[in-house]
Amino acid sequence: MFRDLFRDKRFIFIFTFIVECILYYLFEYTYFTGEYLLVDIGFAPVAGLMFGPVGALGVACASFICEIIQQMDVFGAFMDSFIMVFMGVFAYKLWYTMFDRTKMDIPRFNSIYNLAKFLTLMFIVSIVYLALLEVSYDTYANFASVYPYHSNLDRFAYFLNHFTFSILLGLLLISGFNTLRIPLQTPKRWITKIKIDYKYFAIAFVILTGIFYMNVFTILENTLVNEFSFILMIIITLLFVLNTRDFNVSYKDKNYSIIEQVILIFMAVMAIALFFFVDFFDLVPQMIWGNADASFRLLCIIAVLTIMILVFSIIHIHYVQNIITDPIYGLINSTKRYGETREIENLDSNLYRRSQDDDEVGVLVKSYYTLTANIKDHLNRIQKATAETERFETEFNVASNIQSNMLPKNFDEFSAERPFEIYAYMNPAKEVGGDFYDFFDNGENNITFVIGDVSGKGIPATLFMVKTMHLIRNHTRFDDDLAEVMENVNDLLCQRNDEELFVTIWIGRLDLESGKLSYVNAGHNPPLIRQKKGDFEYMQGSPDLVSGAIEGIAYNVGEIKLNPGDMVFLYTDGVTEANYDYNGFYGEDRLRDGVNKLKNQKLSEIIGEIKRDIDEFCNNPDQFDDMTMIAIRYDGGNEDD
């Protein structure tokens, strides 16, 4: 809820307005801690740093209203409000422009660099604040009704209030907001006619800070150089605030840092120390200023405690950063780089050195080091396996092309000017398979066509298929008896068949003059046959045993008479046993019905439509089994009565 509220500038204005009213009432209206302890003075730069101009404006409006209620001078109250807005915007812009822009981040104390940057910034802002007070006193006498100013002690007290409480409030609020992950406001691009390199401002602020140092110790008191330096400080600061800002800074929702938790813990320690040891720390201002006002002494105590806590915090943060956070951020950055580049980098020297320690962080770094080594080794093995797989794929593609080229595709050329038409299709389930078909001439008026299905898939089935095709072609060339052909092929396939593969074969020989079709079915699916322009029906009869299983098997030859227009449709079990997620087969009935719907189409269209119907039925790009179809239409001879 708070995250969404602090994205609304109206809520930010109200929030800073209310906080300033509370601080003003406690420390400037009631003076319950005395006239020298003015906590609200340090809130304006913190509000500006966290929320930008809208935060500084909320503080200024609250201060103006409170001072008017106290019946202070109206113009003096307006000048004070202007100073507050100016200080807030100045701190806001100083954070994002005057330091190393390669390390630019929202205000957060996750490193010694950011903490030192914050302290330096608040010191510069406090000097500018004192310069504005000096100029305001010199230009408008009634400004003293807002800021009573009688001595160098008062001047020092205002500076000390501003510097001390801007640090304390900043450490508390910024660390608390980042811990709660409440977003802070970030600057946008702002182009003006003033375009001065920011390094010149840095030089000017350093010189004017030195002059201020001499002024505090009365070296330049009441001199023309003193007055000129304050005016010059105001002019340079105005130019700085109005200078072009040629960049955007976006808020990133990050997890809070361990270091920011440490700062909050030290804030609590300081409060406890102030409560229990206030008398001890009171000795310091007494020794320096004697019987100074009690509230001034309390201010000095808080300032001394703040310095002590900051020193101890920096020492502790340096330890935490070197021992814990830097190694963790190193691991995080290494992991991010791997996510972006997919490359494992070697650990830097600091991380490697921490991996030699036996504490928890050392064990973590050591585990990460081991993990990166394992990832590198695994990636190398993956690369080798990928290269090997690509080589296999290339070889399989070559084998697939070789197998495809072994199957005849000269359908039109083979049947040209002859009384028949033939078409076939084969698609292996893998790159290569065990299905095959073939057709060739046997004499002047006879053609032989064959379809087969080797058990198994892949390379072994392909090699067995090649052997089978070679044997069938060779034996049909010298033997007209299909039974003898198949018996010889079977005996040869059984020899040296240690893998115990077998093949189903349907082979037919068609006499183109008479239409007589002789065939042998060695354990293959029954073909579909269409006769006398009727429908396709499955050919009746029991098949013989598959080839390659048992040596010495006898095969039987069957015969049918084909009339002009009769058709034979052959297929492998990859067609009828095609399935959809194992919930049902395509089946013989669906195949027969599909072929009958297409019986008057061209053979290529029949086979193409059956293939599309199978794909639609399966709804799966992964083919389960090799799929082969061959169709023949006979157009010669005389039709029987």
N, C-alpha and C positions, 0 to 999 in steps of 0.2 A: 504493500500500500504506500509506504513512504517513498519508494523508488518512483512511483508514478507521480506523487505529489510534487517532488522536487524537480520534476521535468517542466512544471508549470511556473513561469516567471511571476505570475501574480501571487502564487503561494510563497515563492522565495521572498518576494517583497514583504509580505505579511509576516513571515517567519523572522526575517532580520529586523523588521520594525518592532515586533514584540520583544525579542531578545534585547535589543538596545534599550527599550523602555524599562525593562526589568533591571538591567545593569545600571542605567542612569538613576533610577529610583533608589537602588540600594547604596550606590557609592557617591552620588553627587547631590541627591535630594535629601536623604536622611543623614548622610555622612556618618554612618554607624561605625565605620572603620577609620574615621578621621579625614581631614581635608586633603591629605597628600596621597591617599590610596584611591586612584581613579581607574578602575578596571575597564570601564566602558571605552576609554580612549584607545585601547588596543584592539577593539572589536572591528573597527572600520576596515583596516587592511586585510584582516582575516576574512570578513564577509566578502570583500572585493575579490580576494584571491580564490575563494571557493565558488562564488556565484557570479562574478563579473560585475559590470556596472549596475545591474538591477539590485544586487545585494548591497553594494555601497550606497545606492540611493535609498534603500529601506532604512539603513542605519542613519543616514543624514536627515531624513524626514522625521524620524523618531526623536533625534537629538534636538532638532529645531523646535518641534512642538513642546518638548519638555522644558527647554530653555525659555520659551515664550510663557509657558505656564508659571515659571519661576520669576516672571516679570523682568527678564534680562533685556538688554538693548536688542531691538529687533534686527538692526543691520549687523550688529556683532554676532547675533545668533545665526544670521544668514551666512556671514563669513565663515563661521565655524562649520556649518553644514557643507559649505563649498569645500572646505579643507578636507572633510571626511570623505566626500564623494571623490575628490581628487586623489586622496591617499588610497582608497579602495581600487580605483581604476589603475593607478600607478603600480600598485603591488601586483594586480592581475596581469598587466602587460609586461612588467619586469620579469615575472616567472617564465613567460613563454618566449622572451626575446633576448635577454641579456646573458644567457649562459649557453653551454654547449647544446646546439639545436639538434645534434645527432642523438642526444639522450633525452629529447623532449618527452615529457609525460605529464599527466595531470598531477596536481599536488598530492604527493604520497611519500611516505617515509620508509621506503623499502630498501634504501641503501644509504651509506655514509654520504655519498655525493648529493643525494636529494636533501638530506638533513642539513649539510653544510650550505647548500644552495638556499634553503629556507632561512637559515640564520643570517646569511649575508644579505639576503633580500630585505629582511625585517630591519636590519641595522641601517641599510641605505634609506629605507622608507622612513625610519625614525628620524634620521638626519634631515630629510626633506620636510618632514612634519615640523621639526623645530625651526627650520628656515622659514616656513610659512607663518609660524607664530611670530617670529621676529619681524617679518615684513608687515604682518597685520597690526602689531603693536605700533610700529612706526607710522603706518598710514592712517590708523583710526584709533584715537585715544580711548574711546568707550569700549574697545575690544577687551579691555581689562575687566569689564563686568562679567565677561564670559570666562576668561582665564586670568585670575589674579596673578600678577607677575611683579615681584618686588625685588628679587635678588637672584644671584647665580644659583642658589640652592633651589629656587622655584624652577629655573630653567632646567637644571639637572633632573629635578623630580618629574617634570613633564616628559623629558626624554626617557627616563628610566621607566615610567609608567607605560609609555607607548611601546618601548622595546620589550620589556618584560612580559606584559600581558598579551601583546600580539603573539609572542612565542608560546606562552602557556595556552592561550585560547586556540591558537593554530594547531599546536600539538594535540590538544584534547579533541577539538572538533574535526579536524581533517582525519586523524587516525580513527576516531569513532565513526565518521561517515564512511570511510573506506572499509572498515571492519564490517559495518552493516550493509556495505555495497550500495549505498545511496549515491546516485550520480551527481557529479559536480559539473558546473557550466564550463564550456571550453570556447575559445575565441574562433571567430570566422575571419575570412579575408576582409581587409579594410584598406582601400586604396585612397590616399590623399595626395595633395600637391607637395607635401613634405616627404622627401625621400632621402634620408640621411642614413649612412651605414651605422649599424648599432654598435660597432666597435668604438666609434668616436664618443658615443654616450658613456661607454664603460670607462674610457680614459678620463672624461670630464668628472664622472662621479667619484673616481679614485682621488683626483686632485682636490675636489671640494670636500671630500671626507677628511683629508688631511688638514685642510683649513679649519673645518669644524673642530677637529681634535685640538688644534692650537687655541681655538676660541674658548673651548670648555675650560682649558687650563690658563685662561686670561692672558695668553701671549699676545693676542690680537684684539683685546677688549677695547671697545670704544674707538676703534680706528676706522679709517675710510675703507681699508681692505676688508674689514669685517662686514661692514654694511654692504659693500659691493658683492662680496661672496654670497651673501644670503639672496640678494636679488638675482645674481647669476644662477644660483641653484634653482630658483623658481622658473626662470626662463628656460633653462636646459630641461627641466622636468616637464614643462608644458610642451616643448618641442618633442620630447620623448613620447608623451602620451598621444600626441596628434600625428606621430610619424606613421608612414605606411606599414601595414602588416600584410605581407604577401603570402600568407599560408593559412591553412585550416588545421585545426586540431580536433579530432573526434574522440569522444569518450568511449573507452573500451571497458566493458564489464569484466573486470578481473577479480580473481580471488584476492582477499586481503593477505598481506605479507606477515610472516612471523615477526619481523622487525617492528611492524606497527603494533602488534600485540605487546611487544616488549616496552614500547614507548608508553602505552596505556598503563602497564604495570608500574613503570617508574613514576608516572603521574600520581598514582595512588600512593606510592612510597613517599613522594614529596609531601603530599597532604598529611600523611601520618607523621613525618619528620617535623613539619611546621607545627603540628599540634603538640607534640611531646617535647621538642627541643627549642621552642621559641625563645626561652630565656638565654640559652647558650648562644644562639645566633644573634641575639640582641647586643652582645658585647662588641661586635664589629662596628656598627654605626656609632655606638657610644664612644669608642676609642677615636674615631675619625672626626665626628661632628659634635662630640660632647653631649650636652643636654638638648639634643634635637627633639622635635615633635615626635610623639609616640607613633603616629601614623607614618611619618617619614622613616622612622626606624623599622617599622613593619614592612614598608616598601623595600627597604634595603635588604631585610632578611629574606623576603621572597625572591629578590633579584639574586642574592648570593646562593640561595637554594637552587634557583633555576640554573645558574651557571654550573653548580656542582652536579646537579642531576644531568645536565647536558654533557658534561665531561665524562661522567660515569656511563651515560647512555652511549656516547660515541665509542668508548672503549669496549663496552659490552657488545654493541652492534658490530664493531669491527671483528670481534671474536665470532659472533653468530654468523656474520656474513662470510667469513673465511672458512669456518668449520661446517656450516649447515647450508645457508641459502645459496652461496655461489656454486657449490657442487650440485645442488638440486637444480638450480637454473641452468647449469651446464648440461645436465642430463636432459632437462626439458628442451633446451635449444637443439641439442643433438637429435632428440626424437622428432622435433618439428622439422628439422632439415631432412631427416629421412622420409618423413611423410610428404615433403614437397619434391624431393629429388630422387627418392628411392635408392639413395646411395648411403652406405654405412661409412662414416668418417672415423678416423682414429681419434681416440680420446686425447685432449690436450694434456700438457705436462702437469697442470694442477690437478686435474681429475685423476690422472694416472697415479700421482703421488698420494692422493687421498685413498686410492684403492689398496694401498699398502697398509693402511691403518685397520685396527680391529674393532673400532667403535661402530655404531649403527650406520652412520653415513658411509664409512669405509666399506662396510659389508654391502650396502646398497650399490655403491659405485663399482665394487668388485663384481657383484651380480650382473650389473649392466654391462660391464666389460666382457664378462663371460657370455652374456646374451648376444652382444654384438659380434663376438667371434663365432658363436654358433650360427647366427644369421648369415654372416659372410660365407661360412662353410656350406650352409644349406643353400644359399643363393648360387654358389659355384656348382653345387651338385645339380640344382634345378637347371642351370644353364647348360650343363653337360647333357642332362637328361632331355632337355628341350631340343638341343642340337641333334641328339640321337633319334628323338621322336620325329623331328623334321626329316632326317635322313630316311627313316623307315617309311614316313609318309610319301616321300619322293619315290622310293623304291616300290611302294604299293601302287602309287599312281602309274608308274611305268608298267608294273605287272597287270594292272587293270586295263591299261591300253593294249597290252599284248593280248590279253584274254579276249577283249572286245574285238580286236582285229582278227582273231582266230575264227570268230563266228561270221559266217557269210551274211552280207547285207545287200548283195546285188540281186534283189528280188525281181525288179522289172527286167533286168538284163537276162536273168536265168529263165524267166517264163516268156520272153519275147517271142512272138509268132508261134507260140505253142498253146495247146488247149488246156491251160490251167493258170491259176494265179496263186501266188504264195506270199506270205508275210509273217515275220516273227519279231519277238521282243524278248530281251533278257536284261534283268537288273539285279545285281548281287546285293545281299543285305550288307556286306562289308565291301571293302575296296575290290576284293576278288571273291569268287564263290564257286560252288560246285555244280550249278545248273548249266546246261548247255543245250544247243540245238544245232542241227546241221542238215544240209540238203545238197545233193549232187546227182549227176547222171550215172546210170548203169546201163550201158548199151545205147542203142539208137532211140528206142521208144520207151525207155523205163527211167524213172527218177526214184531216188531213195530219199526219204526224209526221216529224221530221228529227233527225239527229245529225251533228255535224261536228267536225273537229279542224284548227285552224290551225297551220301550221308556226311553230315558235318558241314562246317563253313570254313572260310579263310583259305590260307595257303595249302594245307594238306588236301582239302577237297578240290582245289583248283588243279593241283598236280595230278590227282587221280582222274579228274575230268579230262585233262589233256591226254593222258594215257588211254582212256576209254575211247575218245574221239579218234585217236590215231589207229587203234585196233579195229574199230568199226569200219573206217574208210578202207583200210588195207584188206580186210577180209571180204568185204562186199565186192571189191574189185575182181576177185578171183573165184567167188562162189555165189551161185544164184540162189541157193537154198538158205533162206533167212534163219531157219532153225539151226543149221550147221554154223552159220556165221555167229549166232549168239552163243552157241555151245563153245566154240573156239575162243571167243572173246571172254566168256565167263572163266574158262580154265586158265587163261593167261592172266586175268585180273586176280585170281586166287593166289597165283604164285607171288612169293615175296611180299605178301600183304600183311606185314606185321602190325600195322595200325588197325587191321580188321575193318577197313572201309568197304562199302558196297555201293552199288548204283542201281537205281530203277531206270529202265529203258523202255521206250515204246518206239519201235522201228517199223516203217512201212515202205513197201515198194509198189509204185503205181505204174500200170501199163497204160500208156497214154492212148493207145489205139482202142483197146477193149474196155478200159475203165476198171479192170480188175485190180483190187487193192489187196496185196498180201501183207500180213503184219505179224509181229511177235510182241507180246506184252510181258516184259520181265519185271513184274511187281510194280508197274507204274499205274497212275490214276487212269480210270477209263476215259477215253476221249468222248467228246460230244460230236455226233454225226447228224447231218441234215440230208435227208433223201427225198427225192421226188417233190421238191419245193415245199416240203412240210416244215415242221418245227425241229429244232435240235433236240435230240434225246441221247442219253448216255448209251454207249455201246455195251451190249450184254456180254457176259462171259467172265470166267475166272482167270486172273493173271497167273503167269508162272512165277517162279522164285526170282528174287532180285539177283543181279549179276555180281560176282565177286565174293559171295558168301560161302558157297560150297562147290567144290570142284566136281565135275562129272555130271552135272544136272542136264537133263534133256528138256528142250523147249519145243513148243507146239506152234505151228503156223496157222493163222486164221485167214479167211478170205471173205471179201464182200465185193459187190458190184456197184460201182459209182456211175450214176447217170449224169447227163449234162446239168449243171447247176448244183450238184451235190457238194456238200462242204464237210470238212473234218477240222475240228478245233481241239488242239492238244495243249496241255498246261501241266505245270508242276504243282506240288502241294503248297507251295508258297502263295498260290492264288486262293485256293479254297480254304486254307488255314490262316489266312490273314485275319487278325483279330483286333478288337478295340479294348485295350487294357484288360485283356484276358477275360472279358465278359461275354464273349461269343465269337464264333468264326464267321467269316464271309460265307462259306458253305457252298455245297454243290448245287442246291436249289437256286440260290441267288445268282450263281454263275450261269446256270442254264437259262433262267428267266431273263437275265441281262443280255445274253447272246441272242436269244429269240427276239428281243425288242430291236436288235440291230441287224437281224439276219439279211436284210436287203441292202445293207451298207457295204462300202468297200471293206476289204479285209483290214487295211491299216486303220480305218475308222472304228471297226469293231474292237480291235485290240486296244486302241487308244481310249475309247469310251469305257471299256472294262477296267483299264488301269485307273482312270479318273474316279470311277465308282468305288474301286477298292480304297483309294486314298481318302475319299469322302467318308467311307464307312469307318476306316481306322482312325481318322482324325489325329494322326500321329506321324511326325516326319521320320521317325526311326522305324525302318522296315525290319520286321521280325525274321523273315526268311527270304532266301533267293526266290525270285519270281520270273517265270519264263512262260511264254505263250507262242504258239505257232498255228497258223490257219492256212488251209488249202481249199481252193474251189476248183472243181473239175468241170471243164466245158467241152470235152470231146466225146467221141463215141456216139452210139445210138441209144435213145431212151427205151428201156424195157416197158412192155405193156403191163 
